[in-house]
Amino acid sequence: MTAAVTTPDSLPHGDASPGSTLSGPMLPAFADVLAAAARIAPHAKRTPVLRSRSLDELAGCELHFKCENLQRVGAFKFRGACNAIFALDAATAARGILTQSSGNHGAAVALASRLRGVPATVVVPEGAPAVKLAGIAGYGARIVRCAPTMAAREAAAEALRAESGAHLVHPFDDADVIAGQGTVALELLRSEPALDALLAPVGGGGLLSGCSLAAKTLRPQIEVIGAEPAGAADAIASLREGHCITDMTARTVCDGLRGHLAPRTLALLQRHVDELLAIDDAATVAAMRLLFERLKLVVEPSGAIAFAAVLQHRERFAGRRVGIVLSGGNVDLDALPWQAMA
């Protein structure tokens, strides 16, 4: 299943100035991605880009894997959280940091807050993977549980914000978070400037919107494609309908991709993303296993879906140079998904 993305006539084309707005929400610009890269440089890892001859042969194209599973906290989320928290003035940061997350963003906020020397609280939905909860707690954040829906997560976070005055760092609906995530593509294209296509997962859209902004600025001819679980294809529906679809029930093994777009991420995807592909969980789990076998990398389902998209659409990428963001590697080793599907 594919969803072609078109840019509405009402959206201005080209890069906007820092702090630009579109129908209300503040949108980051490429200058913000550059500022984020400088801000997070003392704290975030510059992750490697790996190659595999056997996977190239299997996929029928030239693959360049950006290994954000090797980032601090095991996911790209550290980039955005670090940028957002270190961008705060001292008085705001001192009130404490608050977020809601199914895991990786929560751990990222917990670590960035610890590095900044301020307290953090993370609202976590029931059913979040144990390995991700351990990461959040291990970095010293307070965990508050809630029901496993986006509405419950947002309501609990808002109640805590009103009560405590803490600063909310949203997992994706935050211009500084998006700019931080855009540094993934900035690094990848500085390393591999001749890529024909870039693929990244899409859940709430922070990674894909930030990467698409950076990629289209650095290489306007590059094709930017998002990979979304078929059982949680709200982004595809949102782009088709022209507004955020927030009432879909997500049914996917990709726990990190169960969120829905926000107006800010939708606007950036409308501007910069060429296509979204809906990927079955079975294909994602198979891709995850291949990465384990061939690259010796632990990649979670949400992190493997972009590679699964290439394998599921070989003819689409045949003979091309393709960048793939492996977005995270926090896997519960006692509950590997290919065992559950056996």
N, C-alpha and C positions, 0 to 999 in steps of 0.2 A: 504493500500500500504506500502511495506517495501523496504528498501534498505540495503542489507548487506554490511558492510564495511570491506574491506580487506586492509592489510598494504602492499604496494608495496615492492618488494625486495630491491629497491634502498634506502628505508628509514631505518636508523639505529634503532634497537630496544633498549628498556631500557631507563632509565632516562639519560638525557644529562647534561653536566655541565652548570652552569649559562652562559648565553650569547651565547649558541650554535647556529649554523647557519645551514640552510638547503636550498640549492639552492638560497642563497641570504638573505632571511629575518631572523632577529634574533628571536630565539625561547626561551621562558622562560623554566626553569627547575623547579623541585620541590623545590630546594633551594630558587628560586625566590618567590615561593608561601609562603614559611615560612618567608622570609624577608618581604613580603607584609603584612602578618598577624601581624608582630611586628610593622610595620610602620603605619598601619591604626588603630591599637588598641586604641589609644587615641581619635579617631574620629568616627569610625564606631560602630554600634550596633552589639552585638552578638545576632542574632535573634533566637527566640524559634523554637523548633521542636514540632509540635502538632500532636495528635492522635485523631481518632474518631472511636468508636466501630461501629457505624452505617455505616460509609463509608467503613470500613474494610469488613463488611458483604456484602455491595453492590458490592464492587470490587472483593471479593473473595481472598483477600490477606491482608497482614499486611502493612499498609501505615504509612509513617513517613514524615510529611509535613514540609519542611524547609521554614519558613515564611519570605522571603525577601520582601514581600509586607509591612512588618513592619520595614524595614531598613530605614535609613535617606533618604529623598527625595521620599520614597515609592517604592524603587526598588534596586535590587542588584547592579545597575550601580554605586552607590556611592563608592563601594569597589574599583573598577578599577580606577575610576577617582581620588579618593583620593590617591591611591598608586602612580599613574603616576605623579600627581602634586606635592606631597610631596617628590618624588624621585628626582625632579629637583634641580640643583644647584641654588643658589640665583640669579645669573646674568641672567640665562635663564628664571626663573620664573618672574623676574621683567619686562621682555619684554611683559608679558601678555599671556593669554591662549586663544586658539581658538579651536573650534570644530564644527562639524555638527551633527545634531541629530533630530530625530522625536519627542523627548521629554524627556524621562527619563535620558539619558546620558547627555543631555544639562543641566538639573537641577542639576545633580550630579557634572558636571564640574563647574557650577555656584557656588554651595555651597562649594566645595573643594577649589576653587579659593578664595572665600571670607575668608575661614578659613586660607588660606596661605597668605592673604593680597595682592592679585594681581588681576588685572582686567581680565574679561573674555568676549568673544564674541561667540555667538552661532548662526550658520547658521541653520535655521529651514525651512523645506519644507511647502508649502501651504497645508492646510488641517490637520495640526497637531492638536491633541485634545486640546481644550481650557484649560483643567485642567493642562496639561503638560506645555503649554505656560506660564500659571500663575506661575507655579513653577519656571521656568527659570527666569522670570522677578522678582519674589519675592526674589530670592537670589542675585539679583543685576547685572545680566549679560546683555550685550547689545544683542538684537535680530536682526538678518538680515534674511529677508525672501528670499526664492528661489523657483523655480519650484519643483513639487513633484516627482522628480526622483533622484536616487542615483547619476547619472552623474552630474545633476545640483548641488546637494549638494556638491559633491567633487570639482567641478569646482569653485563654489563660495568660498569655504573654501580655496582653493589654491590661488585664487586671493587675498583674504584678508591676507593670510599669507605672500605672496610676498610683499604686500603693507605695512604691519604693522611690520613684523618681529616677530609676536607673535608665540609662540610655539604651534604646533598642537597636540592635544590629540585626536586621532582617537577613535571612539566608540568601535572598536573591533580589528583593525589591528595595535596593539601596544603591545609589550611584557609586559610592566608594567601594562597595563590595564588587559590583560589576566591573569597575575599572581594575580592581585587583585581579579578578579572574581573567581579564583581558591580557594580562602579562604572560599567560600560558602561550597564546598565539604569538605575542611579541617575541618571546624567546625562540619558539619553534621556527618562525619565518626568518629570524636573524641567523639561525643555524642552517635552515634549509629554504633559501629564498625562492627557489624555482618550483615550489609545489603547485600542482594543478588543482588540487582539492584539499579541503580541510574538513574533517568530521569530528563532531563532539556530541556527547549525550545532551538531552534536554529534559528537564523536569520543571523546575521553576523558571529556568531560562537564564540564570545569572552567568553560567559558564559560556553557553552558546552566544548570548548577546554580547558579552565582553570580547570573546574571541572573534566574533564576526566583525565587530567594530574595528578591532586592531588589524585583522587580516585584510579587510577590504581597503583600509587606509594604506597599508604597506604594499599590497599587491591587488589592485582593483579587479584584475581579471580572474582571480582565484574563485573557485566555486566553494561556497560554505554550506555544509549540509548538516542537519541535526538528525540524531537517531533517538527515537522515542519508543517505549514499550507499547506494543499493540493493545495491551490491556490497560493502558493509562495514556491514551492518545488525545489528551485534552489540548495540547499545543497545536496539533494538526487541526482539531476542531476550531480552536480559537482563531487561527490564521484564516481558515475557510470562512468563518462567520464574521470576522473583523472585530471581535471583542473577546474578552477573557471568559472562557467556559470554566466555571468553578464548582459545578455540581456533579461531576463525574466520579464514580467510585473506582478507584485504582485497584486493579487486580494484576499484580506483576511481582516477580521475584526481585525486581530491581527496587529495593526499598528506598534508595536515594533519589528515585525519579517519580515519586508518587505525588509531588507537589504540582500546583498549577501555575500558569503564567500570571504575572501582575501587569498592570497597564504599562509600566516602565519597560519590562522585558519584552512584552508584546510589541511595543513601538520599535524597539531596536531590532527585533527579529524581522518585522515588516520592512525595515530599511535595508538590512544587510544580508539576510539569509536567503539562499536560493531555493532550498527544498528541505522538507522533512520526510524521513522514512520511518514507517511503523515496523517494528521488529518483534517477532515472536520470542517468548521467553526461552523456548527450546533452542533456538538459534543463538541466543545470547549466552546460554549456559555452555553450549558447544564451543563457542568462541573463547569463553573464559577458560575452559579446559585446554584448548589449543595453546593459549598463551602460557599456561602453567607448564605444559609439556615442551613447547618449542623455545620459548624465551626464558623459561624458569622464573616466571614472574607470578606473584600472587596478585590477582586483579579481581575485584568484586564484580557482581553482575552489572551494576550500574556503570562500572568502568570499562566493561568489555563490550558494551552494546554498539559502540561506534565501529569496532572491528567486525562485529556480527553483521552490521549493515553492509560492509564491503563484501563479505562472504555471501550474503543473501542476494546481492545485486552485482555479481561479478561482471556482467556485461556492461554495466553502468560505468565501471571504473577500469576496464581493461586497458592495459598499456599506459596508464597514467601514473603520475607521482602523487601519492596520497598521504597526507598527514592525518594521524589518528591520535586523539587524546584519550589515553587510558587514565580516567579521572580519579580512580581511587582503588585501594587495595585492602580495605578492612573487611575480612571474611571470617565468619564463625567457622573455625576449622572442625568443630564437632557437628556441624550441620552443612556440609558442602552441598550445593544445590543439585549437582549431577547425581548425588546419592539419593536425594529426595525424589528425583524424577525417574530413578531406575525402576 
